[in-house]
Amino acid sequence: MRRASLLLLAVLIVLAFLAPASGLTHAAAPTVPAPDWLIDQVRVLSAPEMEGRASGTPGADRAARHIGRVFQEAGLRPGGDTGSYLQSFQVPTGTRLGAVNALTVLDPKPAADPKPAPDSKLRSLAVGRDFIPLAVSDDGDATGEIVFVGYGITAPELHYDDYAGPDVRGKVVVAMTQEPRARDPGSPFRRPDAYHYSERRHKIINAREHGARAILLVRHPAGERDELPPLRGVSQPWGILAASVTRAVADALLAPSGKHLADLAAAIDQSLTPRSFALAGVKVRLQMSLVRERGTTANVVGILLGTDPNLRQEAIVIGAHYDHLGRGGEGSLAPDQIGVVHPGADDNASGTAAVMGLARAFAAAGGAPRTLVFVAFAGEEMGLLGSTHYVKHPAVGLDKTVLMVNLDMVGRLRDGKLYVGGVDSGSGLRQVVADAAQGLGLTPELRGDPFAPSDHTAFYTSGAPVLFVFTGAHGDYHRPTDTWEKLNPKGLEAVTAFAARVVAAVAAQPSPPAYVKIEAPARSGRGGGYGPVFGVVPDFGEAERPGVRITGVRPGSPADKAGVRAGDIIVRFAGVEVKTLDDLTFALRSRRPGDRVEVVVVRDGREQQVHAVLEERR
């Protein structure tokens, strides 16, 4: 009680300072729900029956219905389709086997084959038992010699390259999961800017960029199980045939060389030196055929109409994505645990709980002068699909949306440190945020740059000021270990109260924040291994053609200096063929500040080449 009184006093002092000349009386932030209520919401959303809330799945549908019920019980108006709380749209939902999927050892017959075929030149392996396609695989048919490429990693800054020796062009490579010395805290691959080398996407795109026709991934031999991952995940094809094989199959392919997978892994780890080599005379045929399914998911939208007749036409959007990774997939950082539920308690049941808590609090307090739109987004993990859909179909026009507050991963407050991005995206926001944090035990770290891979980006690129609220990354990010009991309940309450203050203050200002176009990157830190700065804002929605469409270019950035424009489609970057955002990320991570790169864009239907000098991320 004492603490609540102090908080209320602090709010009143802040809002008195910000009191509008019009004499509005709704500037006080409401009391947010207690920590137990917020954590209960996180428990509901991250429960096993929600199955990780992957968009387009029954688990996500259950989560959406729960959020809709909370909005309804709070008294919010439906802001979705046809009088409902749900705003539906289509998403890719899964991948299944097509007509023909086969892996055939053409020559020689593996020595480990327990049942030699009559024709020693031909041995067919069973899909689902010996191999399984990956969801990112192209459809197609390839025949090639085998090359073992260790971990399949090219890390020039670590002086390590599994592709430094053998020529893999047109061939089939075999690569292990994980990275060298995965359990050694002193390994150079444990550096924060090197973690991505263990990602499956690096290994697959790296094989493609070295000219391989196909890649066969095998679990690292240190693992206990020799099981194939299930065919899960949704993705566009990545330009290469890709499959997982069992360790038994990998060892059978290695058998003619007299080597074993475990011995090779141990040798690489011991010397931290690649042991890649061509398997002389070993040839396989790989046939892949996948069916990519689509389904329906939904944003959940609730509206609290503004109380001031002069301001209610303008809106503040308070949002968080409620979807997560389901049972793993390309976004998982636990590639050996595909099929295991990723609860996503912090990412982002925590932010969704905060949004529901804010909806209840403001509704119970009678609203705010400006209209408040509460949105739980779907499709964030697939590439900001839900927020991109919302800005194209807003409940209140984007030209009337004066601020978007995005809460993404706000459940693990540590030492009071709260990261707030986008404070320079609208006039006056920096001060509003600084004031709102006072007395809550928060130490805000403010960032002017509004660009980050979360839902507010879709709003900022559409012309709305934004704030991005975040309590920091952790080791359970995108892993099955992101569970509710690891959250900080009091911290979640404090962050929710902070957001309430921000919303209340801006909702009552006589003049809303003016949109500010950021003049230069202002991000601090190393950027989590995303490589140097190029300076473009990609379209996070689904692409109609291969390539990455650009929706914005930062003034003064390398992209701006090179002449890249909004609307361009990047199809090649620094020699890397760009079909998806994963390819552009791969290409950037492969380069360093100061590198001069050639960029091929499609503009007005024609390819054009530009050159850019990459800069250091600040």
C-alpha positions in Angstrom: 0.0 0.0 0.0 2.8 2.4 0.9 4.5 1.8 -2.3 1.4 2.2 -4.3 0.7 5.5 -2.6 4.2 6.7 -3.5 3.8 5.6 -7.1 0.5 7.5 -7.3 2.1 10.6 -5.8 4.9 10.4 -8.3 2.5 10.0 -11.2 0.5 13.0 -10.0 3.6 15.1 -9.8 4.6 14.1 -13.3 1.2 14.6 -14.7 0.8 17.9 -13.0 4.0 19.0 -14.8 2.5 17.8 -18.0 -1.0 19.1 -17.3 -2.6 20.3 -20.5 -3.7 23.8 -21.0 -7.2 22.6 -21.9 -7.7 21.5 -18.3 -8.1 17.8 -19.1 -8.4 15.6 -16.0 -7.5 12.2 -17.2 -3.8 12.4 -17.1 -3.4 10.1 -14.0 -2.2 6.7 -14.8 -4.5 3.9 -13.5 -3.3 1.3 -11.1 -2.2 -1.8 -12.9 -3.1 -5.3 -11.9 -1.0 -7.0 -9.1 2.0 -9.2 -10.0 0.0 -12.4 -9.2 -2.6 -11.5 -11.9 0.1 -10.7 -14.5 2.0 -13.9 -13.8 -1.3 -15.9 -14.0 -1.8 -14.5 -17.5 1.7 -15.6 -18.4 1.1 -19.0 -17.0 -2.1 -19.4 -19.0 -0.4 -18.3 -22.3 2.7 -20.4 -21.8 0.8 -23.5 -20.6 1.4 -26.8 -22.4 -2.1 -26.7 -24.0 -1.1 -23.5 -25.8 1.6 -25.6 -27.5 3.9 -22.6 -27.9 1.3 -20.4 -29.7 2.7 -20.8 -33.2 0.5 -18.7 -35.5 -2.1 -20.7 -37.4 -2.2 -23.5 -34.8 -4.9 -24.6 -32.4 -2.7 -23.5 -29.5 -2.5 -20.0 -30.9 -6.2 -19.9 -31.5 -6.8 -20.8 -27.8 -4.5 -18.0 -26.8 -6.3 -15.5 -29.0 -9.7 -16.5 -27.5 -8.3 -16.1 -24.0 -7.0 -12.6 -24.8 -10.3 -11.7 -26.4 -12.2 -12.8 -23.3 -10.0 -10.6 -21.1 -10.6 -7.6 -23.4 -14.4 -8.3 -23.4 -14.5 -8.7 -19.6 -12.6 -5.4 -19.2 -15.3 -3.7 -21.3 -13.3 -3.0 -24.4 -15.1 -2.6 -27.7 -14.3 -5.2 -30.4 -11.8 -3.9 -32.9 -11.6 -6.9 -35.2 -13.5 -8.2 -38.2 -17.3 -8.1 -38.3 -17.8 -7.0 -34.7 -15.4 -9.4 -33.2 -12.1 -9.0 -31.4 -10.3 -11.0 -34.0 -8.6 -9.5 -37.0 -7.9 -12.5 -39.2 -5.3 -13.0 -41.9 -3.5 -15.8 -43.7 -0.1 -17.2 -42.7 2.0 -20.2 -43.7 1.1 -22.9 -41.1 3.1 -25.9 -41.9 5.1 -28.1 -44.3 4.4 -31.7 -45.2 5.9 -34.3 -47.5 5.0 -34.1 -51.1 4.8 -36.9 -53.7 8.4 -38.0 -53.9 11.1 -37.8 -51.2 14.0 -40.1 -51.6 17.6 -40.4 -50.6 19.5 -43.1 -52.5 23.1 -44.2 -52.1 24.2 -44.8 -55.7 27.7 -45.9 -55.2 29.3 -47.6 -53.3 26.9 -49.4 -51.1 27.6 -48.4 -47.5 29.5 -51.1 -45.6 27.2 -50.6 -42.6 24.1 -51.7 -44.6 22.7 -54.6 -42.5 20.7 -55.9 -45.4 22.7 -55.7 -48.6 20.6 -55.1 -51.6 20.9 -57.4 -54.6 22.1 -54.5 -56.6 25.1 -53.2 -54.8 24.9 -50.0 -56.8 21.6 -49.0 -55.4 20.3 -48.6 -51.8 17.3 -46.6 -50.9 16.9 -45.1 -47.5 13.6 -44.6 -45.8 12.1 -41.2 -45.3 11.2 -40.6 -41.7 13.6 -43.3 -40.5 16.9 -42.5 -42.2 16.4 -39.0 -43.4 13.8 -36.2 -43.4 13.6 -33.1 -45.5 14.0 -29.7 -43.8 11.2 -27.2 -44.3 13.5 -24.7 -46.0 14.5 -27.2 -48.7 13.9 -26.6 -52.4 11.9 -29.1 -54.3 14.1 -30.9 -56.8 16.3 -33.7 -57.8 20.1 -33.8 -57.3 22.8 -36.3 -57.8 26.3 -35.7 -56.5 29.4 -36.8 -54.7 29.6 -36.4 -51.0 31.9 -34.0 -49.1 32.1 -34.0 -45.3 32.3 -30.3 -44.1 32.6 -30.7 -40.4 30.3 -28.1 -38.7 29.6 -26.4 -42.0 30.9 -23.0 -40.6 32.7 -20.2 -42.3 33.9 -17.7 -39.6 36.7 -15.6 -41.0 37.1 -13.4 -37.9 37.7 -16.6 -35.9 40.1 -18.0 -38.6 37.9 -21.0 -39.0 36.4 -22.3 -42.3 35.1 -25.8 -42.9 35.0 -24.9 -46.6 38.6 -23.8 -46.9 39.8 -27.0 -48.6 37.5 -29.1 -50.7 35.5 -27.9 -53.7 31.8 -28.5 -53.0 30.3 -27.0 -56.1 27.5 -29.2 -57.4 28.1 -31.7 -54.6 26.2 -32.9 -51.5 27.7 -31.8 -48.2 27.4 -33.5 -44.9 27.5 -31.1 -41.9 27.1 -31.6 -38.1 24.9 -29.5 -35.8 26.4 -27.3 -33.1 29.8 -25.6 -33.2 33.3 -26.6 -32.2 33.8 -27.0 -28.5 30.1 -26.3 -27.8 30.5 -27.1 -24.1 33.7 -25.1 -23.6 33.0 -21.6 -22.1 36.3 -20.5 -23.4 35.6 -21.4 -27.0 35.7 -18.5 -29.5 32.3 -19.7 -30.8 30.8 -18.8 -27.4 31.3 -15.1 -28.0 28.0 -13.3 -28.2 28.8 -12.1 -31.8 29.6 -15.7 -32.8 26.7 -17.6 -31.5 24.9 -17.5 -34.9 27.4 -19.9 -36.4 25.7 -22.7 -34.6 22.3 -21.8 -36.2 21.0 -24.1 -38.8 20.3 -21.2 -41.2 24.0 -20.3 -41.3 25.0 -23.9 -42.1 22.4 -24.2 -44.9 22.9 -20.8 -46.5 26.7 -21.2 -46.2 26.5 -24.5 -48.1 24.4 -22.9 -50.8 26.8 -19.9 -51.1 29.7 -22.3 -51.6 27.9 -23.9 -54.5 26.7 -27.1 -52.9 23.7 -28.6 -54.5 22.4 -30.2 -51.3 23.1 -30.4 -47.6 22.6 -33.3 -45.2 22.6 -32.2 -41.6 23.4 -34.7 -38.8 23.1 -34.4 -35.1 26.4 -33.9 -33.3 27.7 -37.3 -32.1 27.9 -36.0 -28.5 24.1 -36.1 -28.2 22.4 -39.1 -26.7 19.8 -39.6 -29.3 20.2 -40.5 -32.9 16.7 -39.3 -33.9 15.5 -37.3 -36.9 13.8 -34.0 -36.1 10.2 -33.8 -37.2 9.4 -31.9 -40.3 8.2 -28.7 -38.8 8.4 -25.0 -39.4 7.3 -22.7 -42.2 9.6 -21.1 -44.7 10.1 -20.2 -48.3 12.6 -22.4 -50.1 16.2 -21.3 -49.5 17.7 -22.3 -52.8 19.2 -25.6 -51.9 18.0 -29.2 -51.2 18.2 -29.8 -47.5 17.6 -32.8 -45.2 18.5 -34.2 -41.9 20.0 -37.7 -41.7 20.7 -40.0 -38.8 24.2 -40.5 -37.4 23.9 -44.1 -38.6 23.4 -42.9 -42.2 26.3 -40.4 -41.8 28.6 -43.1 -40.6 27.5 -45.3 -43.4 28.4 -42.6 -45.9 31.8 -42.1 -44.1 32.5 -45.9 -43.9 34.4 -46.1 -47.2 36.9 -43.6 -45.9 37.4 -45.6 -42.7 36.4 -42.7 -40.5 33.6 -42.2 -38.0 31.6 -39.1 -37.2 32.5 -39.1 -33.5 36.2 -39.3 -34.2 36.0 -36.5 -36.7 34.1 -34.3 -34.3 36.6 -35.0 -31.5 39.5 -34.2 -33.8 38.0 -30.9 -34.9 37.3 -29.9 -31.3 40.7 -30.9 -30.0 42.6 -28.8 -32.6 39.9 -26.3 -33.5 40.9 -27.1 -37.0 38.5 -28.2 -39.8 38.8 -31.8 -41.1 36.8 -31.5 -44.3 37.3 -33.9 -47.1 35.6 -35.4 -50.2 34.4 -39.0 -49.8 35.9 -40.4 -52.9 33.5 -42.4 -55.0 30.5 -41.9 -52.6 27.6 -40.6 -54.6 23.9 -40.1 -53.6 20.7 -39.0 -55.3 18.4 -36.7 -53.3 14.8 -36.1 -54.4 12.7 -33.5 -52.4 9.1 -32.6 -52.7 7.3 -30.5 -50.0 3.8 -29.1 -49.7 3.6 -25.7 -47.9 0.3 -25.3 -46.2 -1.5 -22.0 -45.3 -4.0 -21.3 -42.6 -5.6 -18.5 -40.7 -4.5 -16.6 -37.6 -5.6 -13.4 -36.0 -4.6 -10.3 -34.2 -6.8 -9.6 -31.1 -8.0 -6.0 -31.1 -9.9 -4.1 -28.3 -10.8 -0.4 -28.3 -11.3 1.9 -25.4 -12.9 5.0 -26.8 -11.4 8.3 -25.8 -13.2 10.4 -23.2 -12.4 13.8 -24.7 -14.5 14.7 -27.7 -11.7 16.9 -29.1 -9.1 14.2 -28.8 -10.9 10.8 -29.2 -10.4 10.8 -32.9 -6.7 10.2 -32.3 -5.4 6.9 -30.9 -2.5 5.3 -29.0 -1.9 1.7 -29.9 -0.6 -0.5 -27.0 0.6 -3.8 -28.4 2.5 -7.0 -27.9 2.8 -10.1 -29.9 1.3 -13.2 -28.4 2.6 -15.8 -30.8 5.7 -17.8 -30.3 7.6 -20.7 -32.0 5.2 -23.5 -31.2 7.4 -26.6 -31.2 10.5 -25.0 -32.6 11.5 -24.4 -36.2 14.0 -22.1 -37.9 13.8 -19.5 -35.2 14.6 -21.8 -32.4 18.0 -21.6 -30.8 17.6 -25.2 -29.7 17.7 -27.0 -33.1 18.2 -30.4 -31.5 14.8 -30.0 -29.7 12.5 -29.5 -32.6 9.2 -30.9 -31.6 9.5 -29.8 -28.0 7.1 -27.0 -26.9 8.7 -23.6 -26.7 6.5 -21.9 -24.0 7.6 -18.4 -24.8 6.9 -17.1 -21.3 9.0 -14.0 -21.6 8.8 -14.0 -25.4 6.1 -12.8 -25.4 3.5 -13.9 -22.9 5.0 -11.3 -20.6 4.3 -8.4 -23.0 0.9 -9.8 -23.8 0.0 -10.0 -20.0 1.1 -6.4 -19.7 -1.1 -5.3 -22.5 -4.1 -7.2 -21.0 -3.3 -5.6 -17.6 -3.2 -2.1 -19.2 -6.5 -2.7 -20.9 -8.1 -3.7 -17.6 -6.5 -0.8 -15.8 -7.5 1.9 -18.2 -11.0 0.5 -18.7 -11.6 0.4 -15.0 -10.4 3.9 -14.6 -12.9 5.2 -17.2 -10.5 5.5 -20.2 -8.2 8.3 -21.3 -8.7 11.4 -23.3 -7.4 9.9 -26.5 -8.7 6.5 -27.8 -6.6 3.5 -26.8 -6.3 0.5 -29.1 -5.0 -2.6 -27.5 -3.6 -5.2 -29.9 -2.1 -8.6 -29.4 -0.3 -9.4 -32.6 0.0 -12.8 -34.3 2.7 -13.7 -36.8 5.6 -11.7 -35.2 7.9 -14.7 -35.1 7.2 -15.2 -38.8 8.3 -11.7 -39.7 6.0 -9.1 -38.2 3.1 -10.4 -40.2 0.4 -9.4 -37.6 1.6 -5.8 -37.1 2.1 -5.4 -40.9 -1.4 -6.6 -41.4 -2.7 -4.2 -38.7 -1.0 -1.1 -40.2 -2.7 -1.9 -43.5 -6.1 -2.4 -41.8 -5.9 -0.2 -38.7 -8.8 0.1 -36.2 -8.0 3.9 -36.1 -6.3 5.4 -39.1 -2.5 5.5 -39.1 -2.7 9.2 -39.7 -4.6 9.5 -36.4 -2.3 7.1 -34.5 -0.1 9.4 -32.4 2.0 6.7 -30.7 2.5 3.0 -30.7 3.9 1.4 -27.5 5.3 -2.1 -28.0 6.0 -4.4 -25.1 8.2 -7.3 -26.1 10.0 -9.5 -23.5 9.3 -7.4 -20.4 9.2 -10.2 -17.8 12.8 -10.5 -16.7 13.7 -7.2 -15.2 17.2 -7.4 -13.7 18.8 -4.7 -11.6 16.0 -2.4 -12.6 17.4 -2.0 -16.1 14.7 -1.2 -18.6 15.5 -0.7 -22.3 13.3 1.8 -24.1 13.9 2.3 -27.8 12.5 4.9 -30.2 12.5 7.8 -27.8 13.6 10.1 -30.6 10.9 8.9 -33.0 8.4 11.4 -31.7 8.9 14.9 -30.2 8.9 15.0 -26.4 9.0 11.2 -25.9 12.4 11.1 -24.4 11.2 13.3 -21.5 7.9 11.5 -21.1 9.8 8.2 -20.8 12.3 9.6 -18.3 9.6 11.0 -16.1 7.5 7.9 -16.3 10.3 5.8 -14.9 10.8 7.8 -11.8 10.0 6.1 -8.5 9.4 2.7 -10.0 12.8 1.2 -9.2 13.7 1.3 -12.9 16.9 2.5 -14.5 15.9 3.2 -18.1 18.4 2.9 -20.9 17.1 5.1 -23.6 17.7 4.6 -27.3 16.6 7.0 -29.9 16.7 4.5 -32.7 13.3 3.0 -33.3 14.5 0.1 -35.5 14.4 -3.3 -34.0 13.0 -6.7 -35.1 9.7 -6.3 -33.4 6.2 -5.0 -34.1 6.7 -1.3 -33.5 8.9 -1.2 -36.6 5.8 -1.7 -38.9 4.3 1.4 -37.2 7.4 3.6 -37.4 7.9 2.8 -41.1 4.2 3.8 -41.6 4.8 7.2 -40.0 3.8 6.8 -36.4 6.1 7.6 -33.4 6.9 4.4 -31.4 8.3 3.2 -28.1 9.8 -0.2 -27.7 9.9 -1.5 -24.1 12.2 -4.5 -23.4 13.9 -5.9 -20.3 16.8 -7.6 -22.1 17.9 -10.8 -23.7 18.8 -14.0 -21.8 20.0 -17.5 -22.3 16.4 -19.0 -22.6 15.5 -16.8 -25.5 13.9 -19.0 -28.3 14.4 -22.1 -26.3 12.1 -24.6 -24.5 13.5 -23.3 -21.2 11.7 -19.9 -21.5 9.3 -20.8 -18.7 7.0 -18.7 -16.5 8.7 -19.3 -13.1 11.8 -17.5 -14.3 10.0 -14.2 -14.6 10.3 -11.4 -12.2 6.7 -10.7 -11.0 7.4 -7.4 -9.3 9.5 -6.3 -12.3 6.7 -7.1 -14.6 4.3 -5.0 -12.5 6.8 -2.1 -12.5 7.2 -2.3 -16.3 3.4 -2.4 -16.8 3.0 0.6 -14.4 5.7 2.4 -16.4 3.8 1.8 -19.7 0.6 3.0 -18.0 2.3 6.3 -17.1 3.6 6.8 -20.6 0.2 6.1 -22.2 -1.6 8.3 -19.7 0.8 11.2 -20.3 0.6 11.1 -24.1 -3.1 10.4 -24.1 -3.7 13.7 -22.2 -1.2 16.0 -24.0 -3.0 18.7 -26.0 -0.6 18.1 -28.9 0.6 14.6 -29.7 4.2 13.7 -30.3 5.3 14.8 -33.8 6.8 12.1 -35.9 10.5 12.4 -36.3 12.6 10.8 -39.0 15.7 9.5 -37.4 18.7 11.1 -39.0 21.3 8.5 -38.2 21.7 5.2 -36.4 22.0 5.6 -32.7 22.0 2.1 -31.5 24.5 1.3 -28.8 26.3 -2.0 -28.2 27.6 -4.6 -30.5 24.2 -5.5 -32.0 24.1 -9.1 -31.0 26.1 -10.4 -33.9 24.0 -8.9 -36.7 27.1 -7.6 -38.5 27.9 -4.1 -39.7 25.4 -1.4 -40.5 23.9 -1.1 -44.0 21.0 1.1 -43.1 17.8 -0.2 -44.6 14.4 -1.1 -43.2 13.1 -4.2 -44.8 9.5 -5.0 -45.4 8.7 -7.7 -42.8 5.6 -8.9 -44.5 5.3 -11.8 -46.9 7.1 -11.2 -50.1 5.5 -11.7 -53.5 8.8 -12.5 -55.2 12.3 -13.5 -54.1 14.3 -10.7 -52.6 14.0 -8.3 -49.7 11.8 -5.2 -50.3 13.1 -2.0 -48.7 10.5 0.2 -47.0 12.9 2.8 -45.7 16.5 4.0 -45.8 18.3 5.7 -43.0 19.6 9.1 -44.0 23.3 9.2 -44.0 23.7 5.4 -43.8 25.8 3.3 -46.2 22.6 2.4 -48.1 21.6 6.0 -48.4 25.1 7.0 -49.7 24.9 4.2 -52.2 21.6 5.3 -53.6 19.3 2.6 -52.3 15.7 3.8 -52.2 12.5 2.8 -50.4 10.7 0.4 -52.8 13.9 -1.2 -54.1 14.1 -5.0 -53.8 17.6 -6.3 -52.9 18.3 -9.5 -54.8 22.1 -9.8 -54.3 24.3 -8.4 -51.5 28.1 -8.8 -51.3 27.9 -11.7 -53.7 25.2 -13.5 -51.8 21.9 -14.3 -53.6 19.2 -12.7 -51.5 15.9 -14.6 -51.6 14.8 -14.0 -48.0 15.6 -11.8 -45.1 17.6 -14.7 -43.7 19.9 -14.4 -46.8 20.4 -10.6 -46.2 21.2 -11.3 -42.5 23.7 -14.0 -43.5 25.3 -11.6 -46.0 25.7 -8.8 -43.5 27.1 -11.1 -40.8 29.7 -12.3 -43.3 31.1 -8.8 -43.7 32.9 -6.3 -41.5 32.8 -2.5 -41.2 34.7 -0.8 -43.9 34.0 -3.5 -46.5 32.9 -2.2 -49.9 30.1 -4.4 -51.2 28.2 -4.6 -54.4 24.4 -4.5 -54.0 22.0 -5.5 -56.8 18.5 -4.1 -56.5 15.4 -4.4 -58.6 13.9 -0.9 -59.2 11.0 -0.3 -61.6 11.4 -3.9 -62.8 15.1 -3.6 -63.8 18.2 -4.7 -62.0 20.6 -2.0 -60.9 24.0 -2.2 -59.2 25.1 0.1 -56.4 28.1 0.0 -54.1 28.2 0.7 -50.4 30.9 0.9 -47.7 29.5 -0.8 -44.6 29.9 1.0 -41.3 30.3 -0.1 -37.7 27.2 -0.7 -35.6 27.2 1.8 -32.8 
